[in-house]
Amino acid sequence: MALDARQLVLLLALFTDVVMTECSAGCNSCSGSTCLKCESSYYLSNGFCSPCPKDCTSCNGYDYCTSCKPGKWGSDNQCQFTCSNNCYNKECHNDTGYCVQCKPGLYGPQCEHYCSICTDDLCDLRRCTHGCKQGYFEYKTETESICQICPTDCRNCNNVRTCQVCNDGFHLYQFHSNENMFVHCVSCSLGSNCLNYCAIQNCNKCEVHDGALVCADCPEGYRFNGKTCILNTTSCSQECSSYCNDDGICLGSCNAGWTGERCSGKCSDKCLTCDKSNSGICQQCKGDFHTVNCNTACNPSCITEKGKQRCRLVDGYCLNGCEHNFWGPDCDQSCSNGCIDNGLTSICERNNGTCKHGCKDGYSGDKCDITFTRKTTIVSKASTTTQKQVSTQCDCKENVVCKSNFVEGFFSGLGTSVVVAVITVTLFQIRRRYVAKKLKSQQDSKKTIEMPTYYNEDIRHTYETQEAATGTSNYEKLGNTRNTDNVYNDLETTVQ
């Protein structure tokens, strides 16, 4: 069907708009010369797309990468750091550099520790799963739990300063240095048996409690006063974890569940341990609770580990981390549904909710909480069974700038070729009509037109008489041919 002039002008304008709105390098969507959305390895600035730093796969600007290339980390440092060689597949988190998974036989944030120092050589990503081997102690931080070696000649210890049991041929010895107290092991005298030897005077058996060497077995009629065994003149509660003064007042802490200066009172039912001067102020809760009254439950999304508190007393901070799909200090925020779930680790960073493994299709942003979908319209051409995609539009949410443009969809792919063909045929038809009309005009201008050369009856009668006598017309005598080029001049001459 031929197009009229108005339709042709509109079609040409649309075709010109498509040609003129080709986007620049790195730009996915634009309006004229202004880019609206960049490719993943570019960032948008003042309407133009600039490339991210070389080690970034996506960024919010040149100074902050949202994801790094494999083997790189340092989101706020242009991903310039290299993941540890001990990381499995050299894969680590963008912001911390901590390994996503360790090579076999290693553990720790950067897989820098050997599982061989763990009991039965068993460990997970962050710690020895069954504690440390003999001669090592477990040292905990907010991010990891590692095994460190005990003091020299020590068989068992709680920390680097305090030994609990010495190796054969050594005994416990207490001393002070730089206002700190140490309990280490010293060699027994030559030939002596120091199996039951204790450095505390009159003590039958020494033990270490709360980092200090104490007597666990004074002779009958004696008690331990913190330094040595003395004659027992006053009673001391058996719930005192250390020793009492001459008045029976416990000079150390009370056993779990007890309170008061003589450790004779019980803590609140909700407290595992409580303040020595106030039984209602809990220092540790029974079960998974927090606050000084232990009346607020830990968030269910906190990870539970056997023998460990689930959350911190003062603020409910989850001590063992968050469950798979949660983040935040007390694990009360859900990771975005747009985060990729690899099934092995948590899917988003605990401190900010950033997706660890990137976004699913249709999602974008650090937290993968910006969504967009593509809708495709399929049409069938009458002359063929082949279906062609002819239009695409964006549905956008969360501050994403999309351009819904019929022309961009209509002229995509094979549609462009169809339009070019239509324009070519239309222009050919218009030219053909124009040429035909011009030829017809030229032919009409040469056609002889018989026209009368008189204006009233008297003049007509005179001309007819003359023409009858001579056999020629008055006009033809002049050697003229009647046509559209000179008939009007002839008329003017006749009138005169």
GUTI-17226 format. One record per residue: residue in three letters; x, z, y negated of N, C-alpha, C in turn. Coordinates in steps of 0.1 Angstrom, whole numbers, plus 5000, padded with zeros to 4 digits. Layout:
% residues N
ALAXZYXZYXZY/...
This chain:
% residues 496
MET500950005012500050005000500950004988/ALA500649914978501549904966501250024957/LEU502350064950502250184941501950134927/ASP501150204919500950164906502150214897/ALA502150184885503350214876503450364875/ARG502450444874502550584872503150654884/GLN502650614896503150664909504650634911/LEU505050504906506450464908507350544899/VAL506850574886507650654877507850794883/LEU506850854888506950984894507850994906/LEU507750884914508650874926510050864922/LEU510350784912511750764907512250894901/ALA511350964894511851094888512151194898/LEU511351204909511651294920512951254927/PHE513151124929514351074936515551104927/THR515451094914516551124905516951264905/ASP515851354906516051504906516851544919/VAL516551474930517251514942518651474941/VAL518951354936520351314935521151404925/MET520451444914521151514904521351664908/THR520551714918520651864921521551884933/GLU522451804936523351824947524251954944/CYS524252054953524952174950526452164952/SER527152244944528652244945529152314958/ALA530452304960531052364972530852514973/GLY530452554985530252694987528852744983/CYS527952654978526652694973525552644983/ASN524652724987523552694996522352644989/SER522052704977520852674970521152674955/CYS520752564948521052554934519852494926/SER519952514913519052454904519852384893/GLY519952254894520852174885522252214888/SER523052254878524452294880524552444883/THR523452514883523452664885523252694900/CYS524152764906523952804920523052924921/LEU522152934930521253044932521653134944/LYS522353074954522753144966523953084972/CYS524953164976526253114981526353124996/GLU527253055002527653065016528253205018/SER528353245031528753385034530153415029/SER531053315029532453345025532653315010/TYR531553315002531653294988530853404981/TYR531053434969530253524961529753464948/LEU528553504944527953444932528353514919/SER528853434910529253494897528953394886/ASN528053434877527653354865527153214869/GLY526453204880525853084884526752994893/PHE527953034896528852964904529353044916/CYS529752974926530253034939531753034939/SER532353154940533853164941534153214955/PRO535353164961535653204974536053354975/CYS535753424987536153554989537653554992/PRO538253674992539753684996539853625010/LYS541053585013541353505025541053575038/ASP541153715038540853785050539453845051/CYS538553805042537153845042536353735048/THR535253775055534253675060533053685051/SER532853785043531853795033532253905023/CYS531653895011532053985000531053994989/ASN531054094981530154114970530954084957/GLY532154044958533054014946534454004952/TYR535353974943536753954948537354084952/ASP536854194946537454324949536854404960/TYR535754354966535054424977534554334987/CYS535054344999534654275011533554345019/THR532554285023531554345032531854325046/SER532654235050533154215064534454145064/CYS535354185074536654135075536854045086/LYS537853955086538153875097538653965109/PRO538553915121539053985133540454035131/GLY540654165134542054225133542354275119/LYS541454265110541654315096540654425092/TRP541054515083540154615077540654645063/GLY539754725056539954765042539054695033/SER537754725034536654655026536954655011/ASP537454775006537654784992539154744988/ASN539854694998541254654996541454505000/GLN540354424999540454285003540854265017/CYS540454355026540754345041542254315043/GLN543154375036544554345037545254425048/PHE544554525054545254605064544954545078/THR545854575087545754525101545354635110/CYS544354605119543954695129545054735139/SER545054855144546054905153546154815166/ASN547354795170547554715183546954785195/ASN546654915193546054995204544554975205/CYS543954915195542554895195542254785205/TYR541154795213540754695223540354575215/ASN540954455219540754325212541154335197/LYS541954435194542354455180541154465170/GLU540054525174538854535166538754675161/CYS538554685148538354815141537354805130/HIS536854925125535854925115536454885101/ASN535554815093536054755081536554855071/ASP535854975070536155065059537155175063/THR537355205076538255315080539455275088/GLY539355155094540455115103540355175117/TYR539355265119539255325132538855225143/CYS539455235154539155145165537755155170/VAL537155035173535755035179535855075193/GLN536955045200537155085214538655075216/CYS539155175225540555175228540955095240/LYS542255065241542755015253542755125264/PRO542655085276542655185287543855285286/GLY543555415288544555525288544855575274/LEU544055535264544355585250543055645244/TYR543155725234542055775227542455815213/GLY541555845204541755885190541255775181/PRO541155815168540555715158541355585158/GLN542655585159543355465160544055445174/CYS543455515184543955505197545455545199/GLU545855645191547255685191547655795201/HIS546655845208546955955218546755905232/TYR547455965241547455925255546456025263/CYS545655965272544756045280545556125291/SER546756095293547556165303547756315300/ILE547456355287547556495284546256565285/CYS545156495289543856545291543656595306/THR542856695308542556735321541956625330/ASP542556605341542256495350542356355344/ASP543156345333543456225326542156155321/LEU541156235318539856175314539656195299/CYS539256085292539056095277537955985274/ASP537356005262536555905256537255855243/LEU536455795234537055735223537655835213/ARG537055965213537456055203538156185208/ARG538156205222538656335226538856335242/CYS539456445247539556465261538256515266/THR537556455275536256495279536156625286/HIS537256665293537256795300538356885295/GLY538756875282539756965277541156915279/CYS542156995275543556955276544157015289/LYS545256955293546057005304546757135300/GLN547257205310547957335308549157305299/GLY549357395289550557375280550057305267/TYR548757265266548257205254547057275249/PHE546757265237545457325231544757215224/GLU543457235222542557135216542457165201/TYR542757065193542757075178541656985173/LYS540657045166539556965161539556935146/THR539156825143538856785129537456725128/GLU537056685116535756625115535556495122/THR536656425125536556295131537056285145/GLU537856385150538456375163538756515169/SER539056515181539556635188540756595197/ILE541956645193543156595200543856715207/CYS544656685216545456785224546856795217/GLN547256915214548656935208549357035217/ILE550657025218551457105227551557255222/CYS551557345231551657485228553057525224/PRO553257645218554657685215555557685227/THR556857685225557857675235557657785245/ASP557757755258557657855269556357915271/CYS555257855265553957905265553157825275/ARG552457895284551657825294550257795289/ASN549557885282548257865277548257925262/CYS547557855254547457895240546157845233/ASN545857905222544657855214545057775202/ASN546257795197546757715186548257715186/VAL548857655176550357635176551057765173/ARG550257865168550957995164550758105174/THR549758085183549458205191549458165206/CYS550358215214550358195228549458305235/GLN548758265246547958355254548758405266/VAL549358305273550058345285551458265285/CYS552458345288553858285288554158225302/ASN555158135302555658085315556458205322/ASP556658185335557458285342558758315336/GLY559158445336560458485330560358505315/PHE559158495309558958515294557758615292/HIS557858685281556758775277556258745263/LEU555058795260554558775246555258865236/TYR555458805224556158885214555458845201/GLN555058945193554358925180555358955168/PHE555258865158556058875146555258815134/HIS555758845122555158785110556158695103/SER555658595097556558505089555658435079/ASN556158445066555458385055553958435054/GLU553758565057552458625056551558575068/ASN552058505077551358465089551858535101/MET550858565110551258635123551358535134/PHE552458545142552658465153552758545166/VAL552358485177552558545190553258435199/HIS554558445201555258355209555858415221/CYS556558345229557158395241558658415240/VAL559158525245560658545245561058585259/SER562358555262562858575275562958725279/CYS562558745292562758885297564258915299/SER564559045300565959085302566359035316/LEU567659005317568158955330567859045341/GLY567358985352567059065364565859145363/SER565159155352563859235351562659145354/ASN561659215359560359145362559359175351/CYS559059075343558259095331556859045333/LEU556359045346555058995349553959075341/ASN554159215341553159295334553759355321/TYR554859295317555459355305554659325293/CYS554559425284553859405271554759465260/ALA554759395249555559435237554959555230/ILE553659585233552959695226553359825234/GLN553659925226554160055231552960115239/ASN553260175251552360245259551160155265/CYS551260025263550159935268550559885282/ASN549459885290549659835304549559685305/LYS548659625296548459485296548159435282/CYS548859325279548659265265547859145266/GLU547059115256546258995255546158955240/VAL545858835238545658785224544258765221/HIS543758825210542458805205542458775190/ASP541658665187541658625173543058605167/GLY543958545175545258515171546258625170/ALA545858745174546658865174546858925188/LEU548058975190548359045203547859185203/VAL546959215213546359345214546559395228/CYS546359525228546459585242545059585248/ALA545059535260543859525268543659635278/ASP544759715279544659825289545659935285/CYS545160035277545860145274545860255285/PRO546760335287546660445297545460535295/GLU545060595305543860685304544160795294/GLY543160815285543260915274543860855262/TYR544160725262544760655250543760545246/ARG543960505233543160395228544160315219/PHE543760195217544660105209544160105194/ASN545060135185544760145171545160025163/GLY545459915169545859795163547359765163/LYS548059865166549559855167550059905181/THR549560015185549960075197548860165203/CYS549160215215548160295222548360445218/ILE547360505212547460645208546460725215/LEU546560865214545660955221544260925216/ASN543260915224541860885221541161015217/THR540961035204540261155199538861125194/THR538461005192537160965188536660855197/SER535360845198534760735206534760605198/CYS534960495205534860355199533960275207/SER532960215200531960135207532660025216/GLN532060005227532659895236532259755231/GLU531359755221530959625214531959595203/CYS532859675200533959645190534959555197/SER535159435192535959335199537459365197/SER537859465188539259495186539559645189/TYR539459725178539859865179539159935168/CYS539160075169538460155159539560255153/ASN539160305141539960405135539660545141/ASP540260645135540060785140538560835139/ASP537860765130536360795128535460715137/GLY535960635145535160545154534660425147/ILE535060385135534660265128535460145133/CYS534760045137535459925142536159855131/LEU537459835133538259775122538359625124/GLY537859575134537759425136536359385136/SER536059275143534759215144533959275156/CYS532659255156531859305167531659195177/ASN531359225189531059125199529759055195/ALA529558935201528458855198527158925200/GLY526258925190524958985191524859125185/TRP526059175181526159315176526559315161/THR526159425154526559435140526659585136/GLY527059605124527259745119528759785119/GLU529059885111530459925111530959985124/ARG530060035132530460085145529959995156/CYS529459875152528959775162527959835171/SER527059915165526059975173524659915171/GLY524559825162523259765159523259615165/LYS521959565167521859435172521559335161/CYS521959215163521659105153520259065155/SER519758985146518458915147518358835160/ASP517158825166516958755178517458605177/LYS517458555165517758415163519258395161/CYS520058505159521458495157522258515169/LEU523258425171524258445182525258545177/THR525658535165526558635158525958645144/CYS526158765138525658795125526658875116/ASP526258885103527158955094527259105098/LYS528459155097528659295101527859395093/SER527559365081526859455072525359425071/ASN524859305076523459265075523059185087/SER522259245095521959185108521059065107/GLY520459045095519558925093520258805088/ILE521558815084522358705080523158645092/CYS522758535097523358475109524658405105/GLN525658425113526958345112526958235122/GLN526158245132525958135142524658155149/CYS523958045150522558045156522558035171/LYS521458095176521158065190520357935191/GLY520857845199520257715200520557625188/ASP519857515186520157405177519357435164/PHE519857535156519157565143520257585133/HIS519757595120520757625109520057705098/THR520757735088520357825077520757965081/VAL520858055071521358195074520258275083/ASN519058225082517958285090517758215104/CYS518458105105518358025118516857985120/ASN516157945110514757915111514457765109/THR515557685107515357535106516157465117/ALA515357375124515957305135516857195131/CYS517957175138518857055136517956935137/ASN518356825130517656705131517756645146/PRO516656605152516756555166517656435167/SER518056365157519056255158520456305158/CYS520756435157522056485159522456475174/ILE523656435176524156425190524356565196/THR523956595208524056725215525256715224/GLU526156815224527256825233527256965239/LYS527456965252527357095259528457195254/GLY527957315251528957415246529257415232/LYS528657315224529057305210527757315202/GLN527957365189526857365180526457225176/ARG525157205175524657075172524757035157/CYS524557135148524657115134525257235127/ARG525757215115526457315107525457415101/LEU525857545101524957655097524457635083/VAL525357605074525057615059524157495055/ASP524357375060523557265055522957165065/GLY523057205078522457115088523256995092/TYR524556985087525356865089525556855104/CYS525356735110525456705124526956705128/LEU527356805136528756825139529256725149/ASN528456675158528856585168528556435166/GLY528056405154527756265151526256245152/CYS525856115149524456075150524155995162/GLU522955995166522455905177522655755172/HIS522455665182522755525181522255455168/ASN521055485164520455415153520255485140/PHE521055595138520855685126522155705119/TRP521955745106523155775098522755875087/GLY523755925080523556025070524156165074/PRO524456255065525056385069524256455080/ASP522956455079522156525089521356425098/CYS521856295097521356185106519856165105/ASP519356175092517956155090517556015085/GLN518455925084518155795080518355695091/SER517455595092517555495103518355375098/CYS519155325107519855195105518855085103/SER519254985096518354875094518054795107/ASN516754745108516454665119517254535120/GLY517854505108518554375108520054385113/CYS520454515116521854535122521954475136/ILE523054415139523354375153523654495161/ASP523054505173523254615182524054565194/ASN525354615195526154565206525954655218/GLY525154765217524854845228525954945232/LEU527154945225528255025229528455135219/THR528355115206528555215196527355215187/SER527455315177526355325167526355195159/ILE525155155155525055015148525355015133/CYS525455135127525755135113526655255110/GLU527355245098528355355094527555475090/ARG528055595094527355715092527355745077/ASN528455715069528455765055527655675046/ASN527355545049526655465040525555375046/GLY525455375059524455285066524855145067/THR526055105063526454965064526554925079/CYS526054805082525954765096527454735101/LYS527754785113529054775118529454645124/HIS528454575129528654455137528054335131/GLY527654335118527054225111525554225112/CYS524954115107523454105106522854005116/LYS521654035120520953945128520553825119/ASP520153715126519653595119518453635110/GLY518453585098517353615089517553735080/TYR518653805082518953925074520253905067/SER520453975055521653975048521854105040/GLY523054125034523354245026524154345035/ASP524854445028525654535035524854605046/LYS523654645043522854715053521854625061/CYS522054495058521154395065519654425063/ASP519354465051517954505047517354405038/ILE518054285036517454175028517054075038/THR515754035038515253935048514853805042/PHE515053705050514553565046514153495058/THR513153405058512753325069512653185065/ARG512853095074512752945071511552895079/LYS510652825071509452755078509652605078/THR509452545089509652395090508352335094/THR507952225086506752155088507152025096/ILE506451995107506751875115505551775113/VAL505851645110504851545109505151435118/SER504151355122504351245131504051115124/LYS504951025126504750895119503850805129/ALA502950735122501950665130502550555139/SER503650495134504250375142505250415152/THR505450545154506450595164506050725169/THR506550765181506250895187507350995183/THR508350955176509451045172508951125161/GLN509151265162508751355151509951385143/LYS509751395130510751415120510551535111/GLN511551605109511451725100511551675086/VAL510451705078510451655064510351755053/SER510151875056510051975045510552115050/THR511152185041511652315044511352405032/GLN510952525033510752615022511152755026/CYS511452835016511952975019510953075016/ASP510753175024509953295021510953405018/CYS510953465007512053555003511553694999/LYS512353795002512053934999513254004994/GLU513054124988514254204984515154144974/ASN514654084963515554034953516453914957/VAL516053834967516753714970516153604962/VAL516953524956516553414947516353294956/CYS515153244958515053124966514353014958/LYS514552894961513952784954513052704963/SER511752724961510752654969510552514963/ASN511052414968510952284962510552174972/PHE509452114969508952004978509951894979/VAL510551864968511451744968512651774978/GLU513251894977514351924986513951915000/GLY512751945004512351935018512051795021/PHE511251725012510751595015511851495017/PHE512851505008513951405009515151455018/SER514951555026516051595035516051495047/GLY517251485053517451405066516951265064/LEU516151225074515651085075514651055063/GLY514051155058513151135047513751055035/THR515051085033515751015022515850865024/SER516150825036516150685039514850615037/VAL513750685041512350635039512050605025/VAL512450705016512150695002512850584996/VAL514150564999514950454994514350324998/ALA513850315010513250185015511950155007/VAL511150265004509950244997510250204982/ILE511250264976511550224962512050084962/THR512850044971513349904972512249804973/VAL511349824982510149734984509349734971/THR509049854965508249854953508849774942/LEU510149794940510849724929510749574932/PHE510949524944510849384948509449334945/GLN508349404948507049354946506749344931/ILE507249444923507049434908507749314903/ARG509049284907509749174902509049044906/ARG508549034918507848914923506648884915/ARG505848994911504648964903505048924889/TYR506148984884506548944870506948794870/VAL507748754879508248614880507048514881/ALA506048554890504948464892504048454879/LYS503948564872503148564860503848474849/LYS505148484848505948414838505848254841/LEU505948214854505848074858504448024854/LYS503448104857502048054854501848034839/SER502448124831502348114816502947994811/GLN504147954817504847834813504047704816/GLN503347704828502547594832501347574823/ASP500747684820499547684811499847624797/SER501047654793501447614779501547464778/LYS501747394789501947244789500747164792/LYS499647234796498347164800497647104787/THR497246974788496446914777495146974776/ILE494747004764493447064761492646964752/GLU491446914757490646824750489746904740/MET489946884728489246964718488646864707/PRO487446894702486846804691487646824679/THR487646724671488346724658487446704646/TYR486146744648485246734637484446864636/TYR483746874624483147004621481747004617/ASN481146874614479746864611479246734616/GLU477946714615477346594620477846464613/ASP477946474600478346354592479746314596/ILE480646404596482046374600482146324614/ARG481346394623481446354637480946204639/HIS479846174632479346034633480345934628/THR481045964617482045874611483145854621/TYR483645964628484745954637484345874650/GLU483045894654482545824666482445674664/THR482045634651481945494648483345434648/GLN484245494642485645444642486245434655/GLU486045534663486645534677486045424686/ALA484745404684484045294691484545164688/ALA484945134675485445004671486844984675/THR487645094675489045074677489445104692/GLY488645184698488945224712489945334713/THR490345394702491245514703490745614693/SER491245744696490845854688491745864676/ASN491145924666491945944653493146024656/TYR493146114664494246204667495346134675/GLU494846044684495845984692496645874685/LYS496045824674496745724667498045784661/LEU497945914659499145974653500245994663/GLY500045954676501045974686501146114691/ASN500046194689500146334693499446354707/THR499846454713499246494726498546634723/ARG497346644727496646774725497046874735/ASN497646974730497947094738497947214730/THR498247324737498047454730499147474720/ASP500147384719501147414709500847354696/ASN499947244695499747174682498347154679/VAL497447204687496047184684495547254671/TYR496147364668495747434656496247364644/ASN497447314644497947234633497047114630/ASP496547044641495746934640494446964634/LEU493847084638492647124632492747144617/GLU493847204613494047224599494147094591/THR494846994597494946864590493546794589/THR492746804600491446744600490546804589/VAL490646934587489847004577490146954564/GLN491446934561491846884548491246744546/
